Amino acid sequence: MRTVDFQVKLKCFHKNGIFSIQTRLPCFGAGGRIRDAGVSAAGIAEALDQKKKDVRVLALLDTLEYLKRGGRISKTAALAGNLLSIKPVITIADGEVAVLGKARGSKNGCNMLREEIAKCNGIDFSMPLCLGYTGLEDSLLQKYIEDNTDLWKSYVEELPISSIGSTIGTHTGPGGICVAFFSKTNS
């Protein structure tokens, strides 16, 4: 059973037709960068189809309450997890939400995000990246950025930060953070 299925399709229009790329992930501006380099619509479609395997979406949830409300976990699991300050670290893989691990406390959760970025071979800063937060304030995200400055300090002057909308935020609750990026390739 799919927990979530991002059936996002990128479309590149040109006079001979429409190119559709099934990403199964949230998308964030890669096509625009390729287009700005003067690549044709067919070339954009081909490049995005090749790059989609490198997209990573990692998130740290601050509370289990909304997973319980959505029926994703039992009341007992939510109660025990909240008492122990368990923070799940999740990803989207093949259109499904998958748990990468569970950390005790926000600091350990942020450390786990950093470890997962390293496991992905790091961030490809030539491609778009986005950091996001759920709820009304971004204090956990700002703390994460401050504690991990060495990950991006040499590569970007300013990090793109966005609030995560209600469609996803409803299921995760406030206080969550997300890092979406293209991983470096081994080539």
C-alpha positions in Angstrom: 0.0 0.0 0.0 1.3 3.4 -0.9 1.4 6.0 1.9 1.9 8.7 -0.6 2.3 8.7 -4.3 3.6 11.9 -5.8 2.6 11.4 -9.4 4.1 14.7 -10.4 4.7 15.0 -14.1 7.0 17.7 -15.6 5.9 18.8 -19.0 8.2 20.5 -21.5 6.1 22.1 -24.3 7.4 22.8 -27.8 5.8 23.0 -31.2 6.1 19.2 -31.9 4.5 17.9 -28.7 4.6 17.5 -24.9 7.3 15.6 -23.0 6.2 14.0 -19.8 8.6 12.8 -17.1 7.3 10.7 -14.2 9.4 11.8 -11.2 7.3 10.3 -8.4 8.8 13.1 -6.3 8.1 16.8 -5.5 9.8 18.9 -8.1 11.7 22.2 -7.7 13.0 24.1 -10.7 15.6 21.8 -12.3 14.0 22.2 -15.7 14.3 26.0 -15.6 18.1 25.8 -15.0 18.5 23.4 -17.9 16.3 25.5 -20.2 18.3 28.6 -19.3 21.4 26.8 -20.6 19.7 26.8 -24.0 18.7 23.1 -24.1 15.7 22.1 -26.3 12.5 20.8 -24.8 13.4 17.2 -25.8 16.9 17.7 -24.2 15.3 19.1 -21.0 13.0 16.0 -20.8 15.9 13.7 -21.4 18.1 15.4 -18.8 15.4 15.5 -16.2 14.6 11.8 -16.8 18.3 11.0 -16.1 18.6 13.3 -13.1 15.4 12.2 -11.3 17.2 9.3 -9.7 19.5 11.8 -7.9 16.7 13.7 -6.1 16.6 13.2 -2.4 13.9 14.4 0.0 14.8 13.9 3.7 12.6 15.1 6.6 12.6 15.2 10.4 9.3 15.2 12.2 8.9 17.0 15.5 5.9 15.2 16.8 4.1 11.8 16.3 0.7 13.3 17.1 -0.2 13.9 13.5 0.9 10.5 12.4 -1.4 9.1 15.1 -4.3 11.3 13.9 -3.8 10.1 10.3 -3.8 6.5 11.4 -0.2 5.9 10.4 0.8 4.8 13.9 -1.1 3.5 17.0 -2.1 5.7 20.0 0.3 3.5 22.1 3.2 4.0 19.7 2.6 7.8 19.6 2.4 8.1 23.4 5.5 6.0 23.9 7.4 7.9 21.2 6.4 11.3 22.5 7.4 10.4 26.0 10.8 9.3 24.8 11.1 12.3 22.4 11.4 10.1 19.4 11.8 12.1 16.1 11.3 10.0 12.9 13.5 10.8 10.0 11.7 10.0 6.7 12.3 10.1 3.0 10.3 9.7 -0.2 11.6 6.7 -2.2 9.8 5.4 -5.3 6.8 7.6 -4.5 6.4 6.2 -1.0 7.2 7.6 2.4 9.8 5.4 4.1 11.3 5.7 7.6 15.1 6.0 7.6 15.4 6.0 11.3 14.2 7.2 14.7 16.2 9.6 16.8 15.9 10.6 20.4 15.5 14.4 20.4 15.8 17.0 17.8 19.6 17.3 18.0 20.0 13.6 17.2 17.4 13.9 14.5 19.3 16.8 12.9 22.5 14.7 13.1 20.7 11.8 11.4 19.7 14.2 8.5 23.4 15.1 8.1 24.4 11.5 8.1 21.8 10.7 5.5 23.0 13.5 3.3 26.5 12.1 3.5 25.2 8.6 2.6 23.7 10.1 -0.5 27.2 11.3 -1.6 26.5 14.9 -0.6 24.6 17.7 -2.2 25.0 18.7 -5.9 25.1 22.5 -5.6 24.9 22.9 -9.4 21.3 21.8 -9.1 18.4 23.3 -7.1 18.0 22.6 -3.4 15.4 23.6 -0.9 15.0 23.6 2.8 11.5 23.6 4.3 9.7 23.8 7.6 6.2 23.0 8.8 4.1 25.3 11.0 4.4 29.0 11.7 8.0 29.3 12.8 11.3 27.9 11.5 13.4 27.8 14.7 14.4 24.1 14.3 15.4 24.6 10.7 17.4 27.7 11.6 19.2 25.7 14.3 19.9 22.9 11.8 21.3 25.4 9.3 23.5 27.0 12.0 24.8 23.6 13.2 25.6 22.4 9.7 27.0 25.5 8.1 30.0 23.6 6.7 27.7 21.6 4.4 26.8 24.7 2.3 28.9 27.6 3.4 31.4 27.3 0.5 28.7 26.6 -2.1 25.8 29.1 -1.7 25.4 32.6 -0.3 21.8 32.1 0.7 19.8 28.9 1.3 16.4 28.7 -0.3 13.9 28.3 2.6 10.2 27.7 2.2 7.3 26.8 4.4 5.8 23.4 3.6 2.2 23.7 2.6 -0.9 22.4 4.3 -1.2 19.3 2.1 2.0 17.8 3.6 2.0 19.8 6.8 -1.4 18.3 7.8 0.2 14.9 8.0 3.5 15.8 9.6 2.4 18.5 12.1 4.3 21.7 13.0 8.0 21.8 13.8 9.1 19.5 11.0 12.0 20.2 8.7 12.9 19.0 5.2 16.0 19.0 3.0 15.3 18.4 -0.7 18.3 18.2 -3.1 20.0 16.4 -5.9 22.8 14.1 -4.7 26.2 14.2 -6.2 26.8 11.4 -8.8 29.9 9.2 -8.7 30.9 10.0 -12.2 
